[in-house]
Amino acid sequence: MTGQRRTMVRPSERARLWSGLDEASFAELAALPAGSDRLESAVSAAYGGAWLDVQRSVVLIVPSVVMRDERNDVIDPRRPDVAALDVPDAIEEFVFDARFARH
């Protein structure tokens, strides 16, 4: 996880950010593929890469590995309709706390 810049949408901004998108802009993964919960999972990377390649939706909603009752909303920055999102005002830097990686 080192060397990669990660950002997140502030939870308080989520509804406002998505309000300009229609239902077709979202895809949801109901359950994580087997092996996704491993640190630096190739399974997660492959699924995310395939989703980006087909450009099926602006937002992919996936279950959180860390917080099982939560979700993560992944934005495809290559989609032309992502320009409708007011992203810069809604994001903040995400810093992964390495203590979560301890077993």
DRENPA-25942 format. One record per residue: residue number from 0; residue in three letters; x, y, z of N, C-alpha, C, CB in turn. Coordinates in steps of 0.2 Angstrom, whole numbers, plus 5000, padded with zeros to 4 digits. Glycine has a CB too. Layout:
<sites>
[NUM; ALA; [X; Y; Z]; [X; Y; Z]; [X; Y; Z]; [X; Y; Z]]
...
</sites>
This chain:
<sites>
[0; MET; [5004; 4994; 5000]; [5000; 5000; 5000]; [5004; 5006; 5000]; [4995; 5000; 5006]]
[1; THR; [5010; 5005; 5000]; [5015; 5011; 5001]; [5016; 5014; 4994]; [5021; 5010; 5004]]
[2; GLY; [5017; 5020; 4993]; [5018; 5024; 4987]; [5012; 5025; 4982]; [5023; 5019; 4983]]
[3; GLN; [5006; 5024; 4985]; [5000; 5025; 4981]; [4996; 5031; 4984]; [4996; 5019; 4980]]
[4; ARG; [4994; 5036; 4981]; [4990; 5041; 4983]; [4983; 5038; 4984]; [4991; 5048; 4979]]
[5; ARG; [4980; 5039; 4989]; [4973; 5037; 4990]; [4969; 5042; 4993]; [4973; 5030; 4995]]
[6; THR; [4963; 5043; 4990]; [4958; 5048; 4993]; [4952; 5045; 4994]; [4958; 5054; 4988]]
[7; MET; [4948; 5048; 4998]; [4941; 5046; 5000]; [4936; 5051; 5000]; [4941; 5042; 5007]]
[8; VAL; [4930; 5050; 4998]; [4925; 5054; 4998]; [4922; 5055; 5006]; [4918; 5052; 4994]]
[9; ARG; [4922; 5061; 5008]; [4920; 5062; 5015]; [4913; 5059; 5015]; [4920; 5070; 5017]]
[10; PRO; [4911; 5055; 5020]; [4904; 5053; 5021]; [4899; 5058; 5021]; [4904; 5049; 5028]]
[11; SER; [4900; 5064; 5024]; [4895; 5069; 5024]; [4894; 5072; 5017]; [4897; 5075; 5028]]
[12; GLU; [4898; 5070; 5012]; [4898; 5073; 5005]; [4895; 5068; 5000]; [4904; 5075; 5003]]
[13; ARG; [4894; 5062; 5002]; [4892; 5056; 4998]; [4886; 5057; 4994]; [4892; 5050; 5002]]
[14; ALA; [4880; 5059; 4998]; [4874; 5060; 4995]; [4874; 5066; 4990]; [4869; 5061; 5000]]
[15; ARG; [4877; 5071; 4992]; [4878; 5077; 4987]; [4882; 5075; 4981]; [4881; 5083; 4991]]
[16; LEU; [4887; 5072; 4982]; [4891; 5070; 4976]; [4887; 5066; 4971]; [4898; 5067; 4979]]
[17; TRP; [4884; 5061; 4974]; [4880; 5056; 4969]; [4874; 5059; 4967]; [4879; 5050; 4973]]
[18; SER; [4871; 5064; 4969]; [4864; 5067; 4967]; [4864; 5069; 4960]; [4863; 5073; 4972]]
[19; GLY; [4869; 5070; 4957]; [4869; 5072; 4949]; [4869; 5066; 4945]; [4874; 5076; 4948]]
[20; LEU; [4869; 5060; 4948]; [4870; 5054; 4943]; [4864; 5050; 4943]; [4876; 5049; 4946]]
[21; ASP; [4862; 5046; 4938]; [4856; 5042; 4937]; [4858; 5035; 4940]; [4853; 5042; 4930]]
[22; GLU; [4853; 5031; 4940]; [4854; 5024; 4942]; [4859; 5020; 4938]; [4848; 5020; 4943]]
[23; ALA; [4859; 5021; 4932]; [4864; 5018; 4927]; [4871; 5019; 4929]; [4862; 5019; 4920]]
[24; SER; [4872; 5025; 4932]; [4879; 5027; 4934]; [4882; 5022; 4939]; [4879; 5034; 4936]]
[25; PHE; [4878; 5018; 4943]; [4881; 5014; 4948]; [4881; 5007; 4947]; [4877; 5015; 4954]]
[26; ALA; [4886; 5003; 4949]; [4886; 4996; 4949]; [4887; 4994; 4956]; [4891; 4993; 4944]]
[27; GLU; [4885; 4988; 4958]; [4886; 4986; 4965]; [4888; 4979; 4965]; [4879; 4987; 4970]]
[28; LEU; [4893; 4977; 4969]; [4896; 4971; 4970]; [4893; 4969; 4977]; [4903; 4970; 4970]]
[29; ALA; [4888; 4964; 4977]; [4885; 4962; 4983]; [4890; 4958; 4988]; [4879; 4957; 4982]]
[30; ALA; [4895; 4954; 4986]; [4899; 4951; 4990]; [4906; 4951; 4987]; [4897; 4944; 4991]]
[31; LEU; [4911; 4951; 4991]; [4918; 4951; 4989]; [4920; 4945; 4986]; [4923; 4953; 4994]]
[32; PRO; [4924; 4945; 4980]; [4926; 4938; 4978]; [4931; 4935; 4983]; [4930; 4939; 4971]]
[33; ALA; [4931; 4928; 4983]; [4935; 4924; 4988]; [4942; 4927; 4987]; [4935; 4917; 4986]]
[34; GLY; [4946; 4928; 4992]; [4953; 4930; 4992]; [4954; 4938; 4992]; [4956; 4927; 4986]]
[35; SER; [4948; 4941; 4992]; [4949; 4949; 4992]; [4951; 4951; 4999]; [4942; 4952; 4990]]
[36; ASP; [4950; 4948; 5004]; [4952; 4950; 5011]; [4959; 4949; 5012]; [4948; 4947; 5016]]
[37; ARG; [4963; 4947; 5008]; [4971; 4946; 5009]; [4974; 4953; 5008]; [4974; 4941; 5004]]
[38; LEU; [4979; 4955; 5011]; [4983; 4961; 5010]; [4986; 4961; 5003]; [4988; 4962; 5016]]
[39; GLU; [4985; 4966; 5000]; [4988; 4967; 4993]; [4985; 4962; 4989]; [4995; 4967; 4993]]
[40; SER; [4978; 4960; 4989]; [4975; 4955; 4985]; [4975; 4956; 4978]; [4968; 4955; 4988]]
[41; ALA; [4978; 4951; 4974]; [4978; 4951; 4967]; [4970; 4950; 4964]; [4982; 4946; 4964]]
[42; VAL; [4966; 4947; 4968]; [4959; 4946; 4966]; [4956; 4952; 4966]; [4956; 4941; 4972]]
[43; SER; [4956; 4957; 4971]; [4953; 4963; 4971]; [4956; 4968; 4965]; [4954; 4967; 4978]]
[44; ALA; [4962; 4967; 4964]; [4965; 4971; 4959]; [4963; 4969; 4952]; [4973; 4971; 4959]]
[45; ALA; [4962; 4963; 4951]; [4960; 4960; 4945]; [4952; 4962; 4944]; [4960; 4952; 4944]]
[46; TYR; [4948; 4961; 4949]; [4941; 4963; 4948]; [4941; 4971; 4947]; [4937; 4962; 4955]]
[47; GLY; [4944; 4975; 4950]; [4944; 4982; 4949]; [4947; 4984; 4942]; [4948; 4986; 4954]]
[48; GLY; [4952; 4981; 4940]; [4955; 4982; 4933]; [4950; 4980; 4928]; [4961; 4978; 4932]]
[49; ALA; [4946; 4975; 4929]; [4941; 4972; 4924]; [4935; 4977; 4924]; [4939; 4965; 4925]]
[50; TRP; [4933; 4980; 4929]; [4928; 4985; 4930]; [4930; 4991; 4926]; [4926; 4986; 4937]]
[51; LEU; [4936; 4993; 4927]; [4939; 4999; 4924]; [4939; 4998; 4916]; [4946; 5001; 4927]]
[52; ASP; [4941; 4993; 4914]; [4942; 4991; 4907]; [4935; 4992; 4903]; [4945; 4984; 4906]]
[53; VAL; [4930; 4989; 4906]; [4923; 4989; 4903]; [4919; 4996; 4904]; [4919; 4983; 4905]]
[54; GLN; [4922; 5000; 4908]; [4918; 5006; 4909]; [4911; 5006; 4910]; [4920; 5011; 4904]]
[55; ARG; [4909; 5001; 4914]; [4901; 5000; 4915]; [4898; 5005; 4919]; [4900; 4993; 4918]]
[56; SER; [4901; 5008; 4923]; [4898; 5013; 4928]; [4903; 5018; 4930]; [4895; 5009; 4934]]
[57; VAL; [4900; 5024; 4932]; [4904; 5029; 4935]; [4907; 5027; 4942]; [4901; 5036; 4936]]
[58; VAL; [4902; 5023; 4946]; [4904; 5022; 4953]; [4903; 5014; 4954]; [4899; 5026; 4958]]
[59; LEU; [4907; 5011; 4957]; [4907; 5004; 4959]; [4906; 5003; 4966]; [4913; 5000; 4956]]
[60; ILE; [4901; 5001; 4969]; [4900; 5000; 4976]; [4902; 4993; 4978]; [4892; 5002; 4978]]
[61; VAL; [4907; 4993; 4983]; [4909; 4986; 4985]; [4909; 4986; 4993]; [4916; 4985; 4982]]
[62; PRO; [4908; 4980; 4995]; [4909; 4979; 5003]; [4916; 4981; 5005]; [4907; 4972; 5005]]
[63; SER; [4916; 4984; 5011]; [4922; 4985; 5014]; [4925; 4979; 5017]; [4922; 4991; 5019]]
[64; VAL; [4932; 4978; 5016]; [4935; 4972; 5019]; [4936; 4974; 5027]; [4942; 4971; 5015]]
[65; VAL; [4938; 4980; 5028]; [4940; 4982; 5035]; [4934; 4982; 5039]; [4944; 4988; 5035]]
[66; MET; [4929; 4986; 5037]; [4922; 4987; 5041]; [4917; 4983; 5037]; [4921; 4994; 5041]]
[67; ARG; [4915; 4977; 5039]; [4911; 4972; 5035]; [4904; 4975; 5034]; [4910; 4966; 5039]]
[68; ASP; [4901; 4980; 5038]; [4895; 4983; 5037]; [4895; 4989; 5033]; [4892; 4984; 5044]]
[69; GLU; [4901; 4991; 5031]; [4901; 4997; 5027]; [4902; 4995; 5020]; [4907; 5001; 5030]]
[70; ARG; [4903; 5001; 5016]; [4904; 5000; 5008]; [4909; 5005; 5006]; [4898; 5000; 5004]]
[71; ASN; [4912; 5003; 5001]; [4917; 5008; 4997]; [4914; 5010; 4991]; [4924; 5005; 4997]]
[72; ASP; [4914; 5016; 4989]; [4912; 5018; 4982]; [4918; 5020; 4978]; [4907; 5024; 4983]]
[73; VAL; [4919; 5017; 4973]; [4925; 5018; 4969]; [4923; 5021; 4963]; [4929; 5011; 4967]]
[74; ILE; [4927; 5027; 4961]; [4925; 5031; 4955]; [4930; 5029; 4949]; [4926; 5039; 4957]]
[75; ASP; [4927; 5028; 4944]; [4931; 5027; 4937]; [4932; 5034; 4934]; [4927; 5023; 4932]]
[76; PRO; [4939; 5036; 4935]; [4940; 5043; 4933]; [4941; 5044; 4925]; [4947; 5045; 4936]]
[77; ARG; [4940; 5038; 4922]; [4941; 5039; 4914]; [4934; 5039; 4911]; [4944; 5032; 4912]]
[78; ARG; [4929; 5039; 4915]; [4922; 5040; 4912]; [4921; 5047; 4910]; [4917; 5037; 4916]]
[79; PRO; [4918; 5049; 4904]; [4917; 5056; 4903]; [4912; 5059; 4907]; [4914; 5056; 4896]]
[80; ASP; [4907; 5055; 4910]; [4902; 5058; 4914]; [4904; 5059; 4922]; [4896; 5053; 4915]]
[81; VAL; [4910; 5057; 4923]; [4913; 5059; 4930]; [4914; 5066; 4930]; [4920; 5055; 4931]]
[82; ALA; [4914; 5070; 4925]; [4915; 5077; 4925]; [4909; 5081; 4928]; [4916; 5080; 4918]]
[83; ALA; [4903; 5077; 4929]; [4898; 5080; 4932]; [4898; 5080; 4940]; [4891; 5076; 4930]]
[84; LEU; [4903; 5076; 4942]; [4904; 5076; 4949]; [4908; 5082; 4952]; [4907; 5069; 4951]]
[85; ASP; [4907; 5085; 4957]; [4910; 5090; 4961]; [4915; 5087; 4965]; [4906; 5095; 4964]]
[86; VAL; [4920; 5083; 4963]; [4924; 5078; 4967]; [4929; 5082; 4971]; [4928; 5074; 4962]]
[87; PRO; [4933; 5087; 4968]; [4938; 5091; 4972]; [4936; 5093; 4979]; [4941; 5096; 4968]]
[88; ASP; [4930; 5096; 4979]; [4927; 5098; 4986]; [4925; 5093; 4990]; [4922; 5103; 4985]]
[89; ALA; [4924; 5086; 4988]; [4921; 5081; 4992]; [4926; 5076; 4994]; [4916; 5078; 4988]]
[90; ILE; [4933; 5077; 4992]; [4938; 5071; 4994]; [4943; 5074; 4999]; [4941; 5069; 4988]]
[91; GLU; [4946; 5069; 5002]; [4951; 5071; 5007]; [4956; 5065; 5006]; [4949; 5072; 5014]]
[92; GLU; [4962; 5066; 5008]; [4968; 5061; 5008]; [4966; 5056; 5013]; [4974; 5064; 5010]]
[93; PHE; [4967; 5049; 5011]; [4966; 5044; 5015]; [4973; 5041; 5017]; [4961; 5038; 5012]]
[94; VAL; [4974; 5040; 5024]; [4980; 5037; 5026]; [4978; 5031; 5029]; [4983; 5042; 5031]]
[95; PHE; [4981; 5025; 5027]; [4980; 5019; 5030]; [4984; 5018; 5036]; [4982; 5013; 5024]]
[96; ASP; [4981; 5016; 5041]; [4984; 5015; 5048]; [4987; 5008; 5047]; [4979; 5016; 5054]]
[97; ALA; [4993; 5007; 5047]; [4996; 5000; 5047]; [4995; 4996; 5052]; [5004; 5001; 5046]]
[98; ARG; [4992; 4998; 5058]; [4990; 4994; 5064]; [4985; 4989; 5062]; [4988; 4998; 5070]]
[99; PHE; [4981; 4991; 5057]; [4975; 4987; 5054]; [4978; 4980; 5051]; [4971; 4990; 5050]]
[100; ALA; [4984; 4981; 5048]; [4987; 4975; 5045]; [4990; 4970; 5049]; [4993; 4978; 5040]]
[101; ARG; [4991; 4971; 5056]; [4993; 4967; 5060]; [4989; 4961; 5061]; [4995; 4970; 5067]]
[102; HIS; [4992; 4955; 5062]; [4988; 4949; 5063]; [4988; 4946; 5070]; [4989; 4943; 5058]]
</sites>
